[in-house]
Amino acid sequence: MGLINTQYLIHQSSSFQELAARFVPYFKGAVEKEWSSILSHLQHHGMVRTWNACQQMIDELKEKEYFQLVMNEYNKLQKEWEGPDVPIFILPVNEGSKEIREQFFYQSGMAFNDKIFLFLSADTPKERVGTLLTHEYHHVCRLHVLTKEEKNFTFLDTIMMEGLAEYAVYHRYGESYTAKWTTLYHDAQLEQMYKKWVSSHLQKKVQDDERLIQNLLYGKGNYPKMLGYATGFYMVKRYFDEHQASEKSMIAEPAESFLQVMK
């Protein structure tokens, strides 16, 4: 599959409704009337929210060779990890989001087991595009090899998914290119946070209490910011420091393996 020509899809559409309807065939079991929920999901994760900006920004992304950059990076990753060939959609990012501008370098992403959406801007630093794709494609590869169905995922599965994906960024690009949440806390703080808030919820299924898991993952309410993400990365990094395992071999490693570093 590889890169989908979203510039063409956008210019062949007259509205977000038409565009989202073109994505329906890529969602297994979805019917055309579900375009609205697909669009809502995309915009919730960072897609631009105004149609005029969407049309203008996609042309800028193509003109400034972001499409080619993503394709080159994707080819490298797929070869290195021997991963599945999946469609990748480049769409304009919501530049109006302060969080996206200041915390995520004008970019966002969303991965499924069979596709990736990347939300970019002409202001996205080109050296950061590879880090985003690395993180999202790692999710695809891990989802592809895990035997557990997503509906049975636990909080532990989720934080290991995120920790491993960001460790791949750390391994390929170095600490200065990892997400800001990887350096929010010192090791001693992470140990404390793990014991106080994370350890007791590890085996809780995401679908059984999605609100709690989201609060823990992102650090909402009274929880420390990006709690689940930060502790997940810490656990993975400790594991790699203690074991001379290859990055590729860890893609399929059971989440439970990483618990040993916290004993």
Disulfide bonds with the S-S distance in Angstrom:
none
